[in-house]
Amino acid sequence: MGNMFKCPGNAGVIQGKSVYQECSKRTSFWVLFVTILGSGMAFIDGTAVNVALPVLQSELNATVVDVQWVVESYALFLAALILVGGSLGDKFGRKLIYKIGIVIFTIASAFCGFSQDVNQLIIARAIQGIGAALLVPGSLSIISSFFSVEERGRAIGTWAGFATITAALGPVLGGWLIENHSWRWIFFINIPIAFLVLAVLLFRVPESRDEKYPALDYYGAAAITLGLGGLVFGLIESSIYGFYNIAVIASLAIGVIFFSLFIYIEKTIDNPMMPLSLFKSRQFAGANIITFLIYSALGGALFFIPFDFIQVHKYSATKAGMAFLPFILLMFFLSRPMGILVDKYGARVPLIAGSLISGCGYLLFSLAGHDGEYWSNFFPAIVVLGLGKALCVAPLSTSVMTAVSENNVGVASGVNNAVTRTAALVSIAVFGILVFTFFNSRLDLHIETMSFQDYVKEILRDQRIRLAAAELPHTIDVEMGKHLRYAINNSFLHGFNMILYISAVLCFISSAVAYFMVPTKKNMR
């Protein structure tokens, strides 16, 4: 969910590679139409699914680890392959790769909608992630190839504006579909959109490619996919089996080995997907550390917010989806003015201030407790968090772009984009471990103070993996049931609040990194 607030793809990823080919005004219109509509599927899906997680947990009888995989399987392939996805279009044809991405994403969406259990859904979501890694950077690549340098900024700005709107609509639409129809329609809605996109692509958009594009980094892509996959699998499954389980140890070891291999590959090949030489720049390294910290905080914390809203505070799916609209509106309206201020005064001060304000937003969120009243408890925290995040987005992009030479702007932006997705991917796995640990420790304290029968304790032991969705035995009396439900909710809130504190600390560290590693305006490249 953290990625919903940064578009999957970035103008800089492709601006340094695409060769402009002149086209008519009508073709330009259809290019913009088809890229906005196609990438919009991924944006809506990416944000709507998080609202559905508590419902998926209930209807598919899934654990929290299972629904973690619903998000992580998609995020894994998107994070690992997004750089390669853009490069494939440049080499083999942007329209072709974009079409393939649309087709893969749509077929996977249908399988998601028809899934009969959570394992089928996880597999379908992984395939969706592969499709998204092709279609999202492909959309920007197509725009760049059919709009001149003078027009490209406006075209990409239009694309980004619609991307923000669709990201904002995702949770609201997802909540409404869940409440009035079914969670399955979150995925089925992609099918008619995809047919329209494919029809326009076929009849209105010409092909484009770079004839002299260098060899692709297939080995790097495979290594980072296996590396991230091994690490994430080990971290998530450790919540069930513990870190001493042989499968968990083996998975983490495989992750470390392939991640190390990825570093070696990127260091030795001629055309790496992630040139390590870029990190020799103190400013570039600092900007990416800040990116990793603030998006780790955001992605990890926001994964659990729908569970808090729906399972603990009993919000409807629609209300939960609308809860973060103030955050998104602040991002939408403040990002452009912040970009202007950064151009004038530099990125350092807003990054310091934005990180500090974001940290305060997480702390405010932790004060809500059992009181689910939105306007007095959650709304102020969401506004503060949104303000802090809006202060950071444009300065981060500026820091990345100004840290490298002009011919490296595209790849630098792509690397930063991949860091964003990797941060959310890893943080959801790590924060999941922490929530389970804090939840179980607090629930054990409650159990010690209550006189439960042994069979109730056994049922609770089996239900712990469901966190706040734990089901109560039907045989206990009503009064005991109320006490037990309070204990479960209180234990979840304890775990949730602890990760909010950790998110705040990550933001405060980010502020310190900005102070020491991001130069002032006069010292920037």
C-alpha positions as CSV (number, residue, x, y, z in Angstrom):
1,M,0.0,0.0,0.0
2,G,2.9,2.3,0.5
3,N,3.5,2.3,-3.2
4,M,0.1,3.8,-3.8
5,F,1.6,7.1,-3.0
6,K,4.4,6.9,-5.5
7,C,3.5,6.1,-9.1
8,P,5.1,2.8,-10.3
9,G,7.3,4.2,-12.9
10,N,9.0,7.5,-13.3
11,A,9.5,10.0,-16.1
12,G,13.3,9.9,-15.6
13,V,13.4,6.1,-16.2
14,I,12.8,6.6,-19.9
15,Q,13.7,10.1,-20.8
16,G,17.3,9.3,-21.3
17,K,16.6,6.4,-23.7
18,S,13.6,7.1,-25.9
19,V,14.0,8.5,-29.4
20,Y,11.2,10.9,-30.3
21,Q,9.3,10.2,-33.5
22,E,7.0,12.8,-34.9
23,C,3.2,12.0,-35.0
24,S,-0.1,13.8,-35.5
25,K,-2.1,15.5,-32.8
26,R,-4.7,12.7,-33.0
27,T,-2.1,10.0,-32.5
28,S,-0.7,12.0,-29.5
29,F,-4.2,12.1,-28.0
30,W,-4.6,8.3,-28.4
31,V,-1.1,7.6,-27.0
32,L,-1.9,9.6,-23.9
33,F,-5.4,8.0,-23.6
34,V,-4.1,4.5,-23.8
35,T,-1.2,4.9,-21.5
36,I,-3.3,6.6,-18.8
37,L,-6.0,3.9,-19.0
38,G,-3.7,1.0,-19.1
39,S,-1.4,2.0,-16.2
40,G,-4.5,3.1,-14.3
41,M,-5.5,-0.5,-14.0
42,A,-2.3,-1.2,-12.0
43,F,-2.7,1.9,-9.9
44,I,-6.4,1.1,-9.0
45,D,-5.6,-2.5,-8.3
46,G,-2.6,-1.7,-6.2
47,T,-4.5,0.5,-3.8
48,A,-7.9,-1.3,-3.8
49,V,-6.5,-4.7,-2.8
50,N,-5.3,-3.4,0.6
51,V,-8.8,-2.5,1.6
52,A,-9.9,-6.0,0.6
53,L,-7.4,-7.8,2.8
54,P,-9.5,-8.1,6.0
55,V,-12.4,-9.4,3.8
56,L,-10.1,-11.8,2.0
57,Q,-8.9,-13.1,5.4
58,S,-12.5,-13.8,6.4
59,E,-14.0,-15.2,3.2
60,L,-10.9,-17.3,2.2
61,N,-10.3,-18.4,5.8
62,A,-6.8,-17.0,5.5
63,T,-4.2,-16.0,8.1
64,V,-2.5,-12.6,8.1
65,V,0.6,-14.4,6.7
66,D,-1.5,-15.5,3.7
67,V,-2.8,-12.0,3.0
68,Q,0.7,-10.7,3.4
69,W,1.6,-12.9,0.4
70,V,-1.4,-11.5,-1.5
71,V,0.4,-8.2,-1.4
72,E,4.0,-9.4,-1.4
73,S,3.8,-11.8,-4.4
74,Y,2.7,-8.8,-6.5
75,A,5.2,-6.4,-5.1
76,L,8.1,-8.9,-5.4
77,F,7.9,-9.2,-9.2
78,L,7.1,-5.5,-9.7
79,A,10.1,-4.4,-7.6
80,A,12.5,-6.9,-9.2
81,L,11.4,-6.5,-12.8
82,I,10.3,-2.9,-13.2
83,L,13.8,-1.8,-14.5
84,V,13.9,-4.7,-17.0
85,G,10.3,-4.1,-18.1
86,G,11.2,-0.6,-19.4
87,S,14.3,-1.9,-21.1
88,L,12.4,-4.7,-22.9
89,G,10.2,-2.1,-24.5
90,D,13.1,0.0,-25.7
91,K,14.7,-3.1,-27.3
92,F,11.8,-5.2,-28.7
93,G,9.1,-2.5,-29.2
94,R,7.3,-0.4,-26.7
95,K,3.9,-1.1,-28.0
96,L,4.6,-4.9,-28.1
97,I,5.8,-5.1,-24.5
98,Y,3.0,-2.8,-23.3
99,K,0.4,-5.1,-25.0
100,I,2.1,-8.2,-23.5
101,G,2.0,-6.5,-20.1
102,I,-1.7,-5.6,-20.5
103,V,-2.6,-9.2,-21.6
104,I,-0.6,-10.8,-18.7
105,F,-2.1,-8.4,-16.1
106,T,-5.7,-9.0,-17.4
107,I,-5.5,-12.8,-17.5
108,A,-4.0,-12.7,-14.0
109,S,-6.8,-10.4,-12.9
110,A,-9.4,-12.9,-14.1
111,F,-7.7,-15.7,-12.3
112,C,-7.6,-13.5,-9.1
113,G,-11.3,-13.0,-9.4
114,F,-12.1,-16.7,-9.9
115,S,-9.7,-17.8,-7.1
116,Q,-11.3,-20.4,-4.8
117,D,-8.6,-20.2,-2.1
118,V,-5.9,-17.9,-0.9
119,N,-3.1,-20.0,-2.6
120,Q,-4.6,-19.6,-6.0
121,L,-5.0,-15.8,-5.4
122,I,-1.3,-15.5,-4.3
123,I,-0.1,-17.2,-7.5
124,A,-2.4,-15.0,-9.7
125,R,-1.2,-11.9,-7.9
126,A,2.4,-12.9,-8.7
127,I,1.6,-13.1,-12.4
128,Q,-0.2,-9.7,-12.1
129,G,3.1,-8.3,-10.8
130,I,4.9,-9.5,-13.8
131,G,2.3,-7.8,-16.1
132,A,2.6,-4.6,-14.1
133,A,6.3,-4.6,-14.4
134,L,5.9,-4.5,-18.2
135,L,2.9,-2.2,-18.6
136,V,3.7,0.6,-16.1
137,P,7.2,1.6,-17.3
138,G,6.0,0.8,-20.8
139,S,3.3,3.5,-20.6
140,L,5.9,6.2,-19.8
141,S,8.2,4.9,-22.5
142,I,5.5,5.2,-25.1
143,I,4.7,8.8,-24.0
144,S,8.4,9.7,-24.2
145,S,8.7,8.3,-27.7
146,F,5.7,10.2,-29.2
147,F,6.0,13.5,-27.5
148,S,8.8,16.0,-28.2
149,V,11.0,17.3,-25.5
150,E,9.0,20.5,-25.3
151,E,5.7,18.6,-25.0
152,R,6.9,15.7,-22.9
153,G,6.8,17.4,-19.5
154,R,3.2,18.4,-19.9
155,A,2.2,14.9,-21.2
156,I,3.9,13.1,-18.3
157,G,2.4,15.6,-15.9
158,T,-1.0,14.8,-17.3
159,W,-0.3,11.1,-16.9
160,A,1.0,11.6,-13.3
161,G,-2.1,13.6,-12.4
162,F,-4.4,10.9,-13.6
163,A,-2.2,8.3,-11.8
164,T,-2.7,10.2,-8.6
165,I,-6.5,10.4,-9.1
166,T,-6.8,6.7,-9.9
167,A,-4.6,5.8,-6.8
168,A,-7.0,7.9,-4.8
169,L,-10.1,6.3,-6.3
170,G,-8.7,2.8,-5.7
171,P,-9.5,2.4,-2.0
172,V,-12.9,4.1,-2.3
173,L,-13.9,2.0,-5.4
174,G,-12.5,-1.1,-3.7
175,G,-14.5,-0.5,-0.5
176,W,-17.7,0.2,-2.5
177,L,-17.3,-3.0,-4.6
178,I,-16.6,-5.1,-1.5
179,E,-19.6,-3.7,0.4
180,N,-22.1,-3.8,-2.5
181,H,-20.9,-6.7,-4.6
182,S,-17.8,-8.8,-3.9
183,W,-14.0,-8.4,-3.5
184,R,-13.8,-10.3,-6.8
185,W,-15.0,-7.3,-8.8
186,I,-11.8,-5.4,-7.8
187,F,-10.1,-7.8,-10.3
188,F,-12.9,-8.3,-12.8
189,I,-13.2,-4.6,-13.4
190,N,-9.8,-4.7,-15.2
191,I,-11.2,-6.9,-18.0
192,P,-13.3,-4.4,-20.0
193,I,-10.7,-1.7,-19.5
194,A,-8.1,-4.0,-20.9
195,F,-10.1,-4.8,-24.0
196,L,-10.5,-1.0,-24.7
197,V,-6.8,-0.4,-24.2
198,L,-5.9,-3.3,-26.6
199,A,-8.3,-2.1,-29.2
200,V,-6.9,1.5,-29.2
201,L,-3.3,0.1,-29.2
202,L,-4.1,-2.1,-32.2
203,F,-5.7,0.6,-34.4
204,R,-4.3,4.0,-33.2
205,V,-0.8,3.7,-31.7
206,P,2.2,2.9,-33.9
207,E,5.2,0.9,-32.8
208,S,8.6,2.4,-31.6
209,R,11.9,1.0,-30.4
210,D,15.6,1.8,-30.1
211,E,17.4,-0.2,-32.8
212,K,20.8,0.2,-31.1
213,Y,19.7,-0.6,-27.6
214,P,22.4,-2.5,-25.6
215,A,22.1,-6.0,-24.2
216,L,19.7,-6.5,-21.3
217,D,20.7,-7.5,-17.8
218,Y,18.9,-10.8,-17.7
219,Y,21.2,-12.3,-15.1
220,G,20.8,-9.3,-12.8
221,A,17.0,-9.5,-13.1
222,A,17.0,-13.2,-12.2
223,A,19.4,-12.8,-9.3
224,I,17.5,-9.9,-7.7
225,T,14.2,-11.7,-8.1
226,L,15.5,-14.9,-6.4
227,G,17.4,-12.8,-3.8
228,L,14.3,-10.7,-2.8
229,G,12.1,-13.8,-3.0
230,G,14.3,-15.8,-0.7
231,L,14.6,-13.0,1.9
232,V,10.9,-12.1,1.8
233,F,9.8,-15.8,2.0
234,G,12.0,-16.5,4.9
235,L,10.9,-13.4,6.8
236,I,7.2,-13.9,6.3
237,E,7.2,-17.6,7.0
238,S,9.2,-17.1,10.2
239,S,6.1,-15.7,11.8
240,I,4.6,-19.2,11.6
241,Y,7.6,-21.5,11.9
242,G,10.2,-19.4,13.7
243,F,13.7,-18.5,12.6
244,Y,15.1,-21.9,13.5
245,N,13.0,-23.8,11.0
246,I,15.1,-25.4,8.3
247,A,13.0,-24.0,5.5
248,V,13.2,-20.5,6.9
249,I,17.0,-20.7,7.3
250,A,17.4,-22.1,3.8
251,S,15.2,-19.4,2.3
252,L,17.1,-16.6,4.0
253,A,20.4,-18.2,3.0
254,I,19.3,-18.4,-0.6
255,G,18.1,-14.8,-0.5
256,V,21.5,-13.6,0.9
257,I,23.4,-15.7,-1.7
258,F,21.4,-14.4,-4.7
259,F,21.4,-10.8,-3.4
260,S,25.2,-11.0,-3.1
261,L,25.3,-12.5,-6.6
262,F,23.2,-9.6,-7.9
263,I,25.7,-7.1,-6.5
264,Y,28.6,-9.0,-8.1
265,I,26.8,-9.1,-11.5
266,E,26.0,-5.4,-11.4
267,K,29.6,-4.6,-10.5
268,T,31.1,-6.6,-13.3
269,I,28.9,-6.5,-16.4
270,D,29.0,-3.8,-19.1
271,N,25.3,-2.8,-19.0
272,P,24.0,-3.3,-15.5
273,M,20.3,-2.6,-14.6
274,M,21.5,-0.9,-11.4
275,P,25.0,0.7,-11.9
276,L,26.7,0.7,-8.5
277,S,28.9,3.5,-9.5
278,L,26.0,5.9,-9.0
279,F,26.2,5.3,-5.3
280,K,29.6,6.8,-5.1
281,S,27.8,10.2,-5.1
282,R,27.1,11.0,-1.5
283,Q,23.9,12.9,-2.5
284,F,22.6,10.0,-4.6
285,A,23.3,7.5,-1.8
286,G,21.7,9.8,0.8
287,A,18.6,10.3,-1.3
288,N,18.1,6.5,-1.7
289,I,18.7,5.9,2.0
290,I,16.0,8.4,2.7
291,T,13.7,6.8,0.1
292,F,14.2,3.4,1.7
293,L,13.5,4.7,5.2
294,I,10.4,6.7,4.5
295,Y,8.8,4.1,2.2
296,S,9.7,1.3,4.6
297,A,7.8,3.3,7.3
298,L,4.8,4.0,5.0
299,G,4.5,0.6,3.4
300,G,4.8,-1.4,6.6
301,A,2.5,0.7,8.6
302,L,-0.2,1.2,5.9
303,F,-0.4,-2.5,5.3
304,F,-2.0,-3.0,8.8
305,I,-4.2,0.1,8.8
306,P,-7.2,-1.6,7.0
307,F,-7.1,-4.4,9.6
308,D,-7.2,-1.7,12.4
309,F,-10.1,0.2,10.7
310,I,-12.2,-2.9,9.7
311,Q,-11.5,-5.6,12.3
312,V,-10.9,-3.5,15.4
313,H,-12.9,-0.3,14.9
314,K,-15.6,-2.0,12.7
315,Y,-15.4,0.5,9.9
316,S,-17.2,-0.5,6.7
317,A,-15.0,-1.3,3.7
318,T,-16.2,1.9,2.0
319,K,-15.4,4.0,5.1
320,A,-12.0,2.4,5.4
321,G,-11.3,3.1,1.8
322,M,-12.2,6.8,2.2
323,A,-10.3,7.3,5.4
324,F,-7.0,8.1,3.6
325,L,-8.5,10.5,1.1
326,P,-7.1,13.6,2.9
327,F,-3.6,12.1,2.7
328,I,-3.9,11.7,-1.1
329,L,-5.5,15.1,-1.7
330,L,-2.6,16.7,0.2
331,M,-0.2,14.8,-2.0
332,F,-2.0,15.9,-5.1
333,F,-2.3,19.6,-4.3
334,L,1.1,20.1,-2.6
335,S,3.5,18.1,-4.7
336,R,3.6,20.6,-7.6
337,P,4.1,23.7,-5.4
338,M,6.8,21.9,-3.4
339,G,8.6,21.1,-6.7
340,I,8.7,24.8,-7.5
341,L,10.0,25.7,-4.0
342,V,12.7,22.9,-4.3
343,D,13.9,24.4,-7.6
344,K,14.3,27.7,-5.9
345,Y,15.6,26.8,-2.4
346,G,16.9,23.2,-2.6
347,A,15.8,19.8,-1.3
348,R,17.6,19.7,2.1
349,V,15.2,21.7,4.3
350,P,11.9,20.2,3.0
351,L,13.4,16.6,3.4
352,I,14.4,17.3,7.0
353,A,11.1,19.0,7.8
354,G,9.0,16.5,5.9
355,S,10.6,13.5,7.5
356,L,10.1,15.0,11.0
357,I,6.4,15.9,10.3
358,S,5.8,12.4,8.9
359,G,7.2,10.9,12.1
360,C,4.9,13.0,14.2
361,G,2.0,11.8,12.0
362,Y,2.8,8.1,13.0
363,L,2.9,9.1,16.6
364,L,-0.4,10.8,16.4
365,F,-1.9,7.7,14.8
366,S,-0.8,5.6,17.8
367,L,-2.9,7.7,20.2
368,A,-6.2,6.6,18.7
369,G,-6.3,3.4,20.9
370,H,-9.7,1.7,21.1
371,D,-11.6,4.9,20.2
372,G,-12.4,4.6,16.5
373,E,-13.9,8.1,16.1
374,Y,-12.5,9.3,12.8
375,W,-12.5,13.1,13.0
376,S,-11.0,13.5,16.4
377,N,-8.5,10.6,16.3
378,F,-7.5,9.5,12.8
379,F,-8.1,12.6,10.7
380,P,-5.5,14.8,12.4
381,A,-2.9,12.0,12.2
382,I,-3.7,11.5,8.5
383,V,-3.4,15.2,7.7
384,V,0.0,15.5,9.5
385,L,1.3,12.4,7.8
386,G,0.1,13.6,4.4
387,L,1.7,17.0,4.9
388,G,5.0,15.4,5.8
389,K,4.9,13.0,2.9
390,A,4.0,15.8,0.4
391,L,7.0,17.8,1.6
392,C,9.3,14.8,0.8
393,V,8.2,13.6,-2.7
394,A,9.5,16.4,-5.0
395,P,12.7,17.0,-3.0
396,L,13.6,13.3,-3.2
397,S,13.1,13.3,-7.0
398,T,15.2,16.5,-7.2
399,S,18.0,15.0,-5.1
400,V,18.2,11.9,-7.2
401,M,18.1,13.8,-10.5
402,T,20.7,16.4,-9.5
403,A,23.1,13.9,-8.0
404,V,24.1,12.4,-11.3
405,S,25.2,13.5,-14.8
406,E,22.5,14.3,-17.4
407,N,23.1,11.0,-19.3
408,N,22.5,9.0,-16.1
409,V,19.3,10.7,-15.1
410,G,17.1,8.0,-16.5
411,V,18.8,5.0,-14.8
412,A,19.2,7.0,-11.5
413,S,15.4,7.6,-11.4
414,G,14.8,4.0,-12.2
415,V,17.0,2.8,-9.4
416,N,15.3,5.1,-7.0
417,N,11.9,3.8,-8.1
418,A,13.1,0.2,-7.5
419,V,14.4,1.2,-4.0
420,T,10.9,2.6,-3.3
421,R,9.2,-0.7,-4.1
422,T,11.9,-2.8,-2.4
423,A,11.4,-0.8,0.8
424,A,7.7,-1.5,1.0
425,L,8.3,-5.2,0.0
426,V,10.8,-5.8,2.8
427,S,9.1,-3.7,5.4
428,I,5.7,-5.5,5.2
429,A,7.6,-8.8,5.8
430,V,9.6,-7.4,8.7
431,F,6.7,-5.4,10.3
432,G,4.7,-8.6,10.1
433,I,7.2,-10.4,12.3
434,L,7.1,-7.5,14.8
435,V,3.3,-7.3,14.9
436,F,3.1,-11.1,15.6
437,T,5.7,-10.9,18.3
438,F,4.1,-7.9,20.1
439,F,0.6,-9.4,19.6
440,N,1.5,-12.7,21.2
441,S,3.4,-11.2,24.1
442,R,0.5,-8.9,25.0
443,L,-2.1,-11.7,24.5
444,D,-0.1,-14.0,26.8
445,L,-0.3,-11.3,29.5
446,H,-4.1,-11.1,29.1
447,I,-4.5,-14.9,29.3
448,E,-2.5,-15.0,32.5
449,T,-5.0,-12.6,34.2
450,M,-8.1,-14.4,33.0
451,S,-9.4,-17.8,34.1
452,F,-9.8,-19.5,30.7
453,Q,-10.5,-23.2,30.4
454,D,-7.7,-25.2,28.8
455,Y,-9.7,-25.8,25.6
456,V,-10.2,-22.1,25.1
457,K,-6.4,-21.5,25.4
458,E,-5.9,-24.3,22.8
459,I,-8.3,-22.6,20.4
460,L,-6.6,-19.2,21.0
461,R,-3.2,-20.8,20.2
462,D,-4.4,-21.9,16.8
463,Q,-6.1,-18.6,16.1
464,R,-3.2,-16.3,16.9
465,I,-1.9,-16.3,13.4
466,R,-5.2,-14.5,12.4
467,L,-4.4,-11.6,14.8
468,A,-7.5,-9.3,15.2
469,A,-9.6,-11.7,13.1
470,A,-9.2,-14.5,15.6
471,E,-12.5,-16.4,16.1
472,L,-13.9,-17.0,19.6
473,P,-15.2,-20.3,20.7
474,H,-19.0,-20.5,20.6
475,T,-19.2,-22.4,23.8
476,I,-18.0,-19.5,26.1
477,D,-20.5,-17.2,27.8
478,V,-21.2,-13.7,26.5
479,E,-19.4,-11.9,29.2
480,M,-16.2,-13.9,28.8
481,G,-16.5,-13.4,25.1
482,K,-16.4,-9.7,25.5
483,H,-13.3,-9.9,27.7
484,L,-11.6,-12.2,25.3
485,R,-12.5,-9.9,22.3
486,Y,-11.1,-6.9,24.2
487,A,-7.9,-8.9,24.9
488,I,-7.5,-9.8,21.2
489,N,-8.2,-6.2,20.0
490,N,-5.9,-4.7,22.7
491,S,-3.1,-7.1,21.7
492,F,-3.5,-6.2,18.0
493,L,-3.4,-2.5,18.9
494,H,-0.3,-3.0,21.0
495,G,1.5,-4.6,18.0
496,F,0.1,-2.0,15.6
497,N,1.2,0.9,17.8
498,M,4.7,-0.6,18.2
499,I,5.2,-0.6,14.4
500,L,3.9,3.0,14.3
501,Y,6.6,4.0,16.8
502,I,9.2,2.2,14.7
503,S,7.9,4.0,11.6
504,A,8.3,7.3,13.4
505,V,11.8,6.4,14.3
506,L,12.6,5.5,10.7
507,C,11.4,9.0,9.7
508,F,13.4,10.7,12.3
509,I,16.5,8.8,11.1
510,S,15.6,9.9,7.6
511,S,15.6,13.5,8.7
512,A,19.1,13.1,10.2
513,V,20.3,11.5,6.9
514,A,18.9,14.4,5.0
515,Y,20.8,16.8,7.3
516,F,24.1,15.1,6.8
517,M,23.9,13.8,3.2
518,V,21.8,16.1,1.2
519,P,23.6,19.3,0.3
520,T,22.2,22.8,0.4
521,K,21.0,24.5,-2.9
522,K,24.3,26.2,-3.6
523,N,26.2,22.9,-3.2
524,M,23.9,20.7,-5.4
525,R,25.1,19.6,-8.8
